[in-house]
Amino acid sequence: MARTLLACVFPAIAIGAAWSSLEDPRRTAEAAAVAALALLPALVRDRALRAMALVGSALAAGWIAFGAQPWELLPFRDERVLAPAVREAAQGLSDFYAVFLPFDPVRDPEMHSLVLCAVFGLALAAALLVAARRPLAAAAVTVAGVCWPATLVGGRTIALGALALVAALAIPLILRAGSLRSLALGGAIGGLVVAGAAWTGSVTTLGSSSAVDWESWDLSRTPAQASAVQFVWDSNYDGIRFPRKTTVVLRIDGPKVPNYWRATTLDLFTRGHWFEDLFWLDQVDSRQRALQLAQLVPARAARPQNWLEQHVRIEALVDDHLAAAGTPVGLDAHRLGTVFLLSGGVLRVRDPIGRGQSYRVWSYAPDPAPRALAAAPLRYPPATGRFLEIDGRRFPPFGVPGRERLVDAIFADPSYAQLASQRPFYEIARRVAGGAKTPYGAVLALESWLRQTGGFRYDESPPRTQGPPLVAFLTQTKAGYCQHFAGAMAAMLRTLGIPSRVAVGFTSGRNERGTWVVTDQDAHAWVEVWFAGLGWIPFDPTPGRGTFGGQYSFASSSDAAVAALRRGDLTRGATPVNPRAPDASDLPVSSAPAHSSRTPSLVGVGLVLLACWVLVVGVGKAVRRRWRYLSRDPRRVATASRRELEGFLRDQGIAIPPGATLVDLERAIRRELGLDGRAFTLAVARARYGPPTSGASHAAKAKRELRALTRNARRDLSLWARLRGFASLRSVRGAAGA
């Protein structure tokens, strides 16, 4: 075994040193680690044990090369690890023909991974041949393994060639030497051969350049220089031109449904243009996962069960922004160096990221139902103020008493004379969406007007005009591209007192076998609107470019949402801000005698009877719910928890069929409330169908999860919605039908 180990060490050192020469700075420790792992199987004589050692060494080497834990490579894991690892290796191979050598392993981690794979594979092959007593074959593998990287770099070819000869000659000398004397003699002869080869190489072209131009061998049939795409995200209304040749800029794994990939937000609207105006929040540690929640992000975003995981790989995008869906709440970007968290959940790196780099990000990307958006309470904390500003002047929030008079006073104030040019935003918004009773109704009205009914068209070369470009877009040309539509809609929403901003990045792209392929043609701008308890929700007013798949926006071609808007279903139910007391002019004029009290008495009696009815219904349902729990049978307790949740959903107008399964119930919770009900349904199933010994604990967990679900749901409901659910009889009728 000692002879085998000694014969394997020299090839492993030579191969590791040769491949490490491609990097600057060198990571010799990692190369030495994978080379040492490659030697272990050769030291095991039993074939079965050698196979086991080979698998273990390969898993450990994969851990070092790709950052993947060994158990993540097992087939039962939910995370896909093998496919990304193979893709990184393929990308690293092609990168040899697009990146200058030596490369920086931090900037090009996939190439570094490929170097480690080459060291492990070649050292393993040489070691196994040594163990099989095939010295000539082992020497050939060693020479090939050392000379391949030697031909890629210039200036060090002689040293690497000499190292290859030493390692190759050492193998037969160590394996066949009968004594120390013969080993010393063979070493001396080998030294003379190496010295002669080095001297010969010094007078040939091998000493000054590579022997073979491997960089011209394009194995992937891609150009030698990879194209790079760079975007300037500030607003531009002069026209755009997409290149004829489509370039893939991102590949994103993880999400099952389409999302907008947001790069940054344009929060400042001044002088008729939108600008990126973000402030620093935190410096993210390279291996940190949970991020500091930005302002206006709801508390539910901190719960990992509400996170959307994405694996983002840069193909041809040069940018210092990290694209992600929704609002980033977690990040693993240890290969990107310093990352800065900016306001609004925008992530930026110190140096622009380039091709081949990747990161993992977790996002809060809510997908609420239309009913939840329509019922969002009108709560506007101070942090929303900057999203209600135009030219530095803050507009009053939606629903504030006397709002029209306050807005008229703003435009009439001579100290804000520059606002006069922006008045058309307010006049058009009030004409189109002035009748909306909720912010969601106003958003849908403006979105549908821009996309369909207002006579606008998509044009990447719009006519040139004088004055504010977005005002001219609304009043004159009615032609523009995504920045016109998004910028105009966000400005109109701000005049209506609805916090909004312009988001820029990419649409979802196309789905290829579970991977979202995003090209430069998918660059886009859309609108994000803030709703209390829900956070920032995307809307897309651009006709012909909005491809988002959500079901809450007119941009998603949701016929149900549009029909509900026309009926008025989505314009009622929001909790008003400081409900206005009626003025004298608002009171009805009555011709009844002053001393008559008959009508007020009847109204009072009716109100009292109504209150009594509501109280009887609500208390009766509460007693009915508690009655169901009067059992020690875990199955009955779990059934009571399920029926209570079904009754709560029915009382809120959510259709739950009598024969609904637990899967149907979980889908309804996610679709209608935006909550994750998997823990509840799993606890109910285990309590009802699991072993009797653990039934009581699962039933108790079902009750706890039920309380958490209803508490989170009520937090987002308006006072009117809660009262309506308290007095509703839908749960009673539904239980009777069941």
C-alpha positions in Angstrom: 0.0 0.0 0.0 2.9 2.4 0.8 4.3 1.9 -2.7 0.9 2.5 -4.3 0.4 5.7 -2.3 3.9 7.0 -3.2 3.4 6.3 -6.9 0.0 8.1 -6.8 1.2 11.2 -5.0 3.4 12.6 -7.7 0.8 12.5 -10.5 -1.8 14.0 -8.2 0.5 16.9 -7.2 1.5 17.5 -10.9 -2.2 17.5 -12.1 -3.3 19.7 -9.3 -0.5 22.2 -9.9 -1.1 22.3 -13.6 -4.8 23.0 -13.4 -4.4 25.5 -10.6 -2.1 27.5 -12.9 -5.2 28.6 -14.8 -6.4 30.6 -11.8 -5.2 33.9 -10.3 -5.3 33.9 -7.3 -4.8 30.2 -7.0 -7.0 28.1 -4.6 -4.4 25.4 -4.0 -6.1 24.2 -0.8 -9.2 23.1 -2.6 -7.2 21.5 -5.5 -5.1 19.6 -3.0 -8.3 18.5 -1.1 -10.0 17.0 -4.2 -6.6 15.4 -5.3 -6.3 13.7 -2.0 -9.9 12.5 -2.2 -9.0 11.0 -5.6 -6.3 8.8 -4.0 -8.4 7.2 -1.4 -10.2 4.5 -3.7 -6.8 3.4 -5.0 -5.7 2.5 -1.5 -8.6 0.0 -1.0 -7.9 -3.5 -2.3 -11.4 -5.0 -2.0 -13.5 -4.2 -5.1 -16.7 -3.7 -3.2 -15.1 -1.4 -0.6 -13.3 0.4 -3.4 -16.6 1.2 -5.2 -18.0 2.5 -1.9 -14.9 4.6 -1.4 -15.2 5.9 -4.9 -18.8 7.0 -4.4 -17.9 8.7 -1.1 -14.9 10.5 -2.6 -17.0 11.7 -5.6 -19.7 13.1 -3.3 -17.1 14.9 -1.1 -15.4 16.3 -4.2 -18.8 17.5 -5.5 -19.4 19.2 -2.2 -16.1 21.1 -2.6 -16.4 21.9 -6.3 -20.1 22.9 -6.4 -20.9 23.8 -2.9 -23.5 21.0 -2.7 -23.9 19.0 0.4 -23.3 15.3 -0.3 -26.8 14.3 0.9 -28.3 16.9 -1.6 -27.1 14.7 -4.4 -29.4 11.8 -3.3 -32.3 11.2 -5.7 -35.1 11.7 -3.1 -34.1 15.3 -2.4 -36.7 17.9 -3.5 -33.9 20.3 -4.6 -32.5 19.7 -8.0 -28.7 19.6 -7.5 -27.4 17.2 -10.1 -28.8 19.1 -13.1 -27.5 22.5 -12.0 -24.1 20.9 -11.2 -23.9 19.4 -14.7 -25.0 22.7 -16.2 -22.3 24.6 -14.3 -19.7 22.1 -15.5 -20.9 22.6 -19.1 -20.9 26.3 -18.7 -17.4 26.2 -17.2 -16.1 24.2 -20.2 -17.5 26.8 -22.7 -16.1 29.6 -20.6 -12.6 28.6 -21.4 -13.2 29.9 -24.8 -14.9 33.2 -23.7 -12.8 34.3 -20.7 -9.1 35.3 -20.7 -6.7 33.2 -18.7 -5.7 33.1 -15.9 -9.2 33.7 -14.5 -10.4 34.9 -11.1 -12.1 32.0 -9.3 -14.4 34.4 -7.4 -15.6 36.1 -10.6 -15.9 32.8 -12.6 -17.0 30.2 -10.0 -18.2 27.7 -12.7 -14.8 27.6 -14.3 -13.2 27.0 -10.9 -15.7 24.1 -10.3 -14.6 22.6 -13.7 -10.9 22.9 -12.7 -11.6 21.0 -9.5 -13.6 18.3 -11.4 -10.6 17.9 -13.8 -8.2 17.6 -11.0 -10.3 15.0 -9.3 -11.1 13.0 -12.4 -7.6 12.9 -13.8 -6.0 12.2 -10.5 -8.5 9.4 -9.8 -7.9 7.8 -13.2 -4.1 7.9 -12.7 -4.4 6.5 -9.1 -6.7 3.6 -10.2 -4.3 2.7 -13.0 -1.4 2.7 -10.5 -3.4 0.4 -8.2 -4.1 -1.9 -11.1 -0.3 -2.0 -11.8 -0.6 -0.3 -15.2 2.3 2.1 -15.0 2.4 3.1 -18.7 -1.3 3.9 -18.9 -1.0 5.8 -15.6 1.9 7.8 -17.0 0.0 8.6 -20.2 -3.0 9.9 -18.2 -0.6 12.0 -16.1 1.1 13.6 -19.1 -2.2 14.3 -20.7 -3.6 15.7 -17.5 -0.7 18.1 -17.0 -0.2 19.1 -20.6 -3.8 20.0 -21.3 -3.8 23.1 -19.0 -0.1 23.7 -20.0 -1.2 24.4 -23.6 -3.8 27.0 -22.4 -1.3 29.3 -20.7 1.9 30.8 -22.0 5.1 31.5 -20.1 4.8 28.5 -17.8 4.8 25.7 -20.4 8.4 24.6 -19.7 7.8 24.3 -15.9 4.6 22.4 -16.4 6.2 20.1 -19.0 9.0 19.3 -16.7 6.6 18.6 -13.9 4.7 16.2 -16.2 7.8 14.3 -17.1 8.8 14.0 -13.4 5.4 12.6 -12.5 5.2 10.3 -15.4 8.7 8.8 -14.9 8.1 8.5 -11.1 5.3 6.0 -11.6 7.2 3.1 -13.2 10.3 3.9 -11.1 8.4 3.5 -7.8 6.3 0.5 -8.9 9.2 -1.5 -10.4 12.2 -0.5 -8.4 13.5 -3.5 -6.5 15.6 -1.5 -4.0 16.5 2.0 -2.9 19.6 1.9 -5.0 17.7 1.2 -8.2 15.2 3.8 -7.3 17.9 6.4 -6.8 19.6 5.5 -10.1 16.3 5.7 -12.0 15.6 9.1 -10.4 19.0 10.4 -11.6 18.4 9.2 -15.1 14.9 10.8 -15.0 16.4 14.0 -13.8 18.8 14.2 -16.8 15.8 13.5 -19.1 13.8 16.3 -17.6 16.8 18.7 -17.7 17.4 17.9 -21.3 13.7 18.4 -22.2 13.7 21.7 -20.4 16.8 22.9 -22.2 15.4 21.8 -25.6 12.2 23.7 -24.8 14.0 26.9 -24.1 15.2 27.2 -27.7 11.9 26.3 -29.2 8.6 28.1 -29.4 7.3 26.1 -26.5 9.1 28.4 -24.2 7.2 31.5 -25.3 3.8 30.5 -26.2 1.3 27.7 -26.0 2.0 24.6 -28.0 -1.6 24.2 -29.2 -4.2 26.9 -29.5 -6.9 25.1 -27.6 -8.8 28.3 -27.2 -9.7 28.2 -30.9 -11.4 24.8 -30.3 -15.0 25.9 -29.8 -16.5 22.6 -28.4 -19.9 24.2 -27.7 -20.0 26.0 -31.1 -20.4 29.4 -29.5 -18.6 32.6 -30.4 -15.2 33.1 -28.8 -16.4 36.3 -27.2 -19.7 36.0 -25.3 -22.1 38.9 -26.0 -23.0 41.0 -23.0 -26.2 43.0 -22.5 -26.4 46.0 -20.3 -29.5 48.0 -19.4 -30.0 51.6 -18.1 -33.0 51.4 -15.9 -34.0 55.1 -15.6 -36.9 56.2 -17.7 -36.5 57.0 -21.4 -39.3 58.2 -23.6 -37.4 58.9 -26.8 -37.8 55.4 -28.3 -36.3 52.0 -27.9 -34.9 49.4 -30.3 -34.5 45.8 -29.5 -31.7 44.0 -31.4 -32.7 41.6 -34.1 -30.8 38.8 -32.5 -32.3 37.5 -29.3 -29.8 37.1 -26.4 -30.5 34.9 -23.4 -29.6 37.0 -20.3 -31.0 34.9 -17.4 -32.0 31.4 -16.6 -34.1 31.0 -13.5 -35.1 27.7 -11.8 -37.6 27.3 -9.0 -40.9 29.0 -9.6 -43.7 26.9 -11.2 -45.7 29.9 -12.4 -44.6 33.0 -14.3 -43.3 36.0 -12.4 -41.9 39.4 -13.2 -38.2 39.5 -12.5 -37.7 42.9 -10.9 -34.2 44.5 -11.1 -35.0 47.8 -9.4 -37.8 50.4 -8.8 -38.2 54.0 -9.9 -39.5 55.8 -6.9 -39.0 59.4 -7.7 -41.2 61.3 -10.2 -40.0 64.7 -11.0 -39.6 66.9 -14.1 -41.9 64.5 -16.0 -39.5 61.5 -15.6 -39.1 58.5 -13.2 -35.8 58.0 -11.5 -34.2 55.4 -9.2 -34.1 57.1 -5.8 -33.1 54.4 -3.3 -31.4 54.6 0.0 -29.0 52.1 1.8 -30.5 49.8 4.3 -27.9 47.1 5.0 -24.8 45.4 3.8 -25.6 41.8 3.3 -23.2 39.2 4.5 -22.1 36.9 1.6 -23.6 33.8 3.2 -26.6 35.5 4.9 -30.0 34.1 4.2 -32.7 36.1 5.8 -32.7 39.8 4.8 -33.9 42.8 6.8 -37.5 43.4 5.8 -37.9 46.7 3.9 -40.5 49.2 4.9 -44.1 48.5 3.8 -43.5 44.8 3.6 -46.1 42.9 5.6 -45.1 40.7 8.5 -46.2 37.5 6.7 -43.1 38.1 4.4 -40.9 37.0 7.3 -42.4 33.5 7.4 -40.3 31.0 5.3 -43.5 29.2 4.2 -44.4 32.3 2.2 -41.1 32.5 0.4 -40.6 31.8 -3.3 -37.1 30.3 -4.0 -35.2 31.1 -7.2 -31.9 29.9 -8.6 -30.7 32.7 -10.9 -27.9 32.2 -13.4 -26.4 35.1 -15.4 -26.0 34.3 -19.1 -25.2 37.6 -20.9 -26.3 40.3 -18.5 -23.8 42.9 -17.2 -25.5 44.7 -14.3 -25.0 45.6 -10.6 -28.7 44.8 -9.8 -29.8 41.3 -8.7 -33.1 40.4 -10.5 -35.7 38.6 -8.4 -39.4 38.1 -8.2 -41.4 40.3 -5.9 -39.5 41.6 -2.8 -36.3 39.7 -1.8 -36.4 38.4 1.8 -33.5 35.9 1.7 -30.2 35.7 -0.3 -27.3 33.3 -0.8 -24.9 35.1 -3.0 -21.5 34.0 -1.5 -20.0 34.0 -5.0 -20.8 37.7 -5.7 -18.9 39.4 -2.9 -20.4 42.4 -1.2 -24.2 42.9 -1.7 -26.1 45.9 -0.6 -29.8 45.9 0.4 -31.5 49.1 -0.7 -35.0 50.5 0.1 -37.9 48.7 -1.6 -36.0 45.3 -1.4 -33.6 46.1 -4.2 -30.3 44.3 -4.2 -27.1 45.7 -5.7 -23.5 44.4 -5.8 -20.3 46.3 -5.7 -19.1 45.3 -9.1 -21.3 44.4 -12.1 -22.1 40.7 -12.3 -21.3 39.0 -15.5 -21.8 35.8 -17.4 -21.6 32.5 -15.6 -22.3 33.8 -12.1 -25.3 32.7 -10.1 -27.1 33.2 -6.9 -30.0 31.9 -4.9 -32.7 34.3 -3.7 -35.9 33.9 -1.8 -38.8 36.4 -2.4 -42.1 37.4 -1.0 -44.3 37.5 -4.1 -48.0 37.7 -3.1 -50.7 36.5 -5.4 -53.9 37.6 -3.7 -57.4 37.1 -5.1 -59.5 40.1 -6.3 -61.7 39.9 -3.3 -58.7 40.3 -1.0 -57.4 43.3 -2.9 -60.9 44.9 -2.9 -61.2 44.4 0.8 -57.7 45.7 1.7 -58.1 48.3 4.5 -57.2 52.0 3.8 -54.3 52.2 6.1 -51.4 54.4 4.9 -48.5 54.5 7.3 -46.0 57.4 7.0 -43.6 55.3 4.9 -46.1 55.5 2.0 -45.7 59.3 1.8 -42.8 59.2 -0.7 -44.9 57.0 -3.0 -47.6 59.7 -3.2 -45.2 62.5 -4.3 -45.0 64.3 -7.7 -42.4 67.0 -8.1 -41.8 66.9 -4.3 -45.4 67.6 -3.5 -47.3 64.9 -1.5 -50.9 64.1 -2.4 -53.4 63.1 0.3 -54.1 59.4 0.6 -57.2 57.7 -1.0 -60.3 58.1 1.1 -59.3 61.1 3.1 -62.3 63.4 3.9 -62.4 66.4 1.6 -59.7 65.0 -0.6 -60.8 66.8 -3.8 -60.6 70.2 -2.1 -57.1 69.3 -0.8 -55.9 68.3 -4.2 -57.3 71.5 -5.8 -55.5 73.5 -3.2 -52.2 71.8 -4.1 -52.5 72.7 -7.7 -53.6 76.3 -6.8 -50.6 76.9 -4.5 -48.3 79.4 -6.3 -45.2 77.9 -4.5 -45.7 74.8 -6.5 -46.2 76.4 -9.9 -44.3 73.5 -11.6 -47.2 71.2 -10.7 -49.4 72.9 -13.2 -48.0 70.9 -16.1 -48.8 67.7 -14.2 -52.5 68.5 -13.6 -53.7 66.4 -16.6 -52.7 63.3 -14.7 -55.2 64.1 -12.0 -58.0 65.3 -14.3 -57.7 62.2 -16.5 -57.4 59.8 -13.5 -60.5 61.4 -11.8 -62.5 61.1 -15.1 -61.5 57.5 -15.7 -61.5 56.1 -12.1 -63.1 58.8 -10.0 -66.1 56.7 -9.3 -64.1 53.8 -7.7 -64.9 53.1 -4.1 -61.6 51.2 -3.4 -58.0 51.6 -4.6 -58.3 48.3 -6.3 -61.2 49.5 -8.3 -59.3 52.6 -9.4 -56.3 50.5 -10.4 -58.4 48.2 -12.5 -60.1 51.1 -14.2 -56.9 52.9 -15.2 -55.3 49.6 -16.2 -58.1 48.6 -18.5 -58.4 52.1 -19.9 -54.7 52.1 -20.9 -54.7 48.5 -22.2 -58.0 48.4 -24.0 -60.6 51.1 -23.9 -58.6 54.3 -24.1 -57.4 54.0 -27.7 -53.7 53.6 -26.9 -51.3 51.5 -29.0 -47.9 50.0 -28.4 -45.2 51.8 -30.4 -41.4 51.6 -29.8 -40.8 54.7 -31.9 -43.5 57.1 -30.6 -43.9 60.6 -32.1 -41.8 63.4 -30.7 -43.7 66.1 -28.8 -43.0 69.2 -26.7 -43.6 69.4 -23.0 -43.8 66.6 -20.4 -43.6 63.4 -22.4 -46.1 61.4 -20.3 -48.7 64.2 -20.4 -48.3 64.3 -24.2 -48.6 60.5 -24.3 -52.0 60.7 -22.4 -53.4 63.7 -24.2 -51.9 63.7 -27.7 -50.1 60.8 -29.2 -51.5 57.8 -27.2 -48.6 55.8 -28.6 -45.7 54.5 -26.6 -44.0 51.5 -25.1 -43.9 50.0 -21.6 -42.2 53.0 -19.9 -44.9 55.3 -21.2 -47.8 53.1 -20.0 -46.2 52.2 -16.6 -45.0 55.8 -15.9 -48.3 57.4 -16.8 -50.4 54.9 -14.7 -48.2 55.3 -11.7 -48.3 59.1 -11.9 -52.1 59.0 -12.2 -52.4 56.7 -9.2 -50.3 59.0 -7.1 -52.6 61.9 -7.8 -55.5 59.7 -6.6 -53.7 59.0 -3.4 -52.7 55.4 -4.1 -49.1 54.5 -3.3 -47.4 53.4 -6.5 -44.1 53.2 -8.3 -42.5 52.0 -11.6 -40.8 48.6 -11.5 -38.3 47.6 -14.2 -36.7 44.3 -15.1 -38.0 41.4 -17.2 -41.1 39.5 -17.9 -41.2 35.8 -17.1 -39.7 34.6 -20.4 -40.4 31.2 -21.7 -40.5 28.0 -19.7 -38.1 25.2 -21.0 -38.5 22.0 -18.9 -38.9 23.9 -15.7 -36.4 26.6 -16.3 -37.4 30.2 -17.1 -35.3 31.4 -20.0 -35.2 35.2 -20.1 -33.9 37.2 -23.0 -33.1 40.8 -23.7 -36.4 41.0 -25.6 -38.2 40.5 -22.2 -36.9 43.7 -20.7 -40.0 45.5 -19.4 -41.5 48.2 -17.1 -44.7 47.8 -15.1 -46.5 49.3 -12.1 -46.4 48.2 -8.4 -49.2 49.3 -6.1 -49.1 49.0 -2.4 -52.0 47.5 -0.5 -52.2 47.3 3.3 -51.6 43.8 4.7 -50.5 42.6 1.2 -47.5 44.7 0.2 -46.5 45.6 -3.4 -48.7 44.1 -6.1 -47.7 44.2 -9.8 -50.0 45.5 -12.5 -49.3 45.8 -16.2 -51.0 48.5 -18.3 -48.9 47.9 -21.4 -51.0 46.3 -24.3 -49.3 43.5 -26.1 -46.4 43.2 -23.6 -48.0 42.1 -20.3 -47.6 38.4 -20.0 -48.0 38.0 -16.3 -50.1 35.0 -15.2 -51.7 36.3 -12.0 -55.4 36.3 -11.6 -55.9 39.6 -9.8 -55.0 42.0 -12.5 -56.7 43.0 -15.8 -53.3 42.5 -17.4 -53.8 38.8 -16.8 -57.0 38.7 -18.9 -59.1 37.9 -15.9 -62.6 38.1 -17.2 -64.0 37.4 -13.8 -62.2 40.4 -12.3 -63.4 42.7 -15.1 -67.0 41.5 -14.8 -66.9 42.0 -11.1 -65.5 45.5 -11.6 -68.4 46.4 -13.9 -70.9 45.0 -11.4 -69.3 47.0 -8.6 -68.3 43.9 -6.6 -64.7 44.9 -6.4 -65.4 48.6 -5.5 -67.0 48.0 -2.1 -65.8 46.7 1.2 -62.7 48.7 2.0 -62.4 50.2 5.5 -62.6 54.0 5.1 -60.0 56.3 6.5 -61.6 58.5 9.2 -65.1 58.2 7.8 -66.5 61.7 7.1 -69.4 63.0 9.1 -72.2 64.3 6.8 -72.4 68.0 6.2 -75.8 69.8 6.6 -76.1 69.9 2.8 -75.8 66.1 2.7 -78.8 65.5 5.0 -82.1 64.6 3.4 -84.9 67.2 3.6 -88.1 66.0 5.2 -91.5 67.5 5.0 -92.8 65.8 8.1 -93.9 67.9 11.1 -91.2 68.8 13.6 -93.0 67.1 16.4 -93.5 63.8 14.5 -91.3 60.9 15.9 -93.0 57.9 14.2 -90.4 57.4 11.5 -87.4 57.6 13.7 -89.0 55.2 16.1 -89.6 52.6 13.4 -86.0 53.0 12.2 -84.7 52.6 15.8 -86.8 49.5 16.3 -85.5 48.0 13.1 -81.9 48.7 14.0 -82.4 47.1 17.4 -84.0 44.0 15.9 -81.2 43.8 13.4 -78.5 44.0 16.1 -80.3 41.3 18.1 -80.5 39.1 15.0 -76.8 39.5 14.3 -75.9 38.8 18.0 -78.1 35.7 18.1 -76.6 34.3 14.8 -73.0 35.0 15.8 -73.4 33.6 19.3 -75.3 30.6 18.1 -72.6 29.8 15.6 -69.9 30.1 18.3 -71.8 27.7 20.6 -72.2 25.3 17.7 -68.5 25.4 17.0 -67.6 24.8 20.7 -70.1 22.0 20.9 -68.2 20.0 18.3 -65.0 20.0 20.3 -66.7 18.4 23.3 -65.1 15.0 22.6 -61.9 13.2 23.5 -61.7 11.4 20.3 -58.9 13.0 18.2 -60.7 12.2 15.0 -63.7 14.1 16.1 -61.6 17.1 17.3 -59.8 17.1 13.9 -63.1 17.0 12.1 -64.4 19.9 14.2 -61.3 22.0 13.3 -61.9 21.3 9.6 -65.6 22.2 9.8 -64.8 25.4 11.7 -62.3 26.5 8.9 -64.8 25.5 6.2 -67.5 27.6 8.0 -65.1 30.6 8.3 -64.4 30.4 4.5 -68.1 30.1 3.6 -69.0 33.1 5.8 -66.5 35.2 3.9 -68.2 34.2 0.6 -65.7 31.6 -0.5 -67.3 28.7 -2.2 -66.5 25.4 -0.4 -68.4 22.4 -1.9 -69.9 19.9 0.7 -67.7 17.1 -0.6 -64.4 19.1 -0.6 -61.3 17.1 0.2 -58.4 18.4 2.3 -56.5 19.1 -0.9 -59.4 21.3 -2.1 -59.5 23.1 1.2 -55.7 23.8 1.1 -56.0 25.2 -2.5 -58.9 27.4 -1.4 -56.9 28.8 1.5 -54.0 29.6 -0.8 -56.1 31.0 -3.7 -58.5 33.1 -1.7 -56.6 34.1 1.4 -53.0 33.9 0.1 -52.1 31.7 3.1 -50.3 28.4 3.4 -52.6 25.8 4.9 -50.4 22.7 4.4 -49.6 22.4 8.1 -53.2 22.5 9.0 -54.4 19.9 6.5 -51.5 17.6 7.3 -52.3 17.7 11.0 -56.0 17.0 10.3 -55.1 14.1 8.1 -52.7 12.6 10.6 -55.2 13.0 13.4 -58.0 11.3 11.5 -56.1 8.6 9.7 -52.8 8.2 11.6 -51.9 5.9 14.5 -54.2 6.3 17.5 -51.2 6.8 19.8 -50.3 10.1 18.1 -53.8 11.3 17.2 -54.2 13.6 20.2 -51.0 15.5 19.5 -52.0 16.0 15.8 -55.5 17.1 16.8 -54.1 19.7 19.1 -51.7 20.9 16.4 -54.7 21.1 14.0 -56.4 23.4 16.5 -53.3 25.6 16.8 -52.8 25.9 13.0 -56.5 26.7 12.7 -56.2 29.6 15.1 -53.1 30.9 13.3 -54.9 30.7 9.9 -58.0 32.5 11.0 -56.0 35.1 12.9 -53.9 35.9 9.9 -56.9 36.0 7.6 -58.9 38.4 9.9 -55.9 40.7 10.1 -56.4 41.4 6.4 -60.2 41.7 6.6 -62.0 45.0 6.9 -64.3 45.7 9.9 -67.3 45.3 7.6 -66.1 42.0 6.2 -65.6 40.7 9.8 -69.1 41.8 10.8 -70.6 40.3 7.7 -68.9 37.0 8.3 -70.0 37.1 12.0 -73.7 37.3 11.0 -73.6 35.1 7.8 -75.6 31.9 7.7 -73.6 30.4 4.8 -71.6 28.2 7.2 -74.9 26.9 8.7 -76.4 26.1 5.4 -73.1 24.5 4.2 -72.9 22.3 7.3 -76.5 21.2 6.8 -75.8 20.3 3.2 -72.7 18.3 4.3 
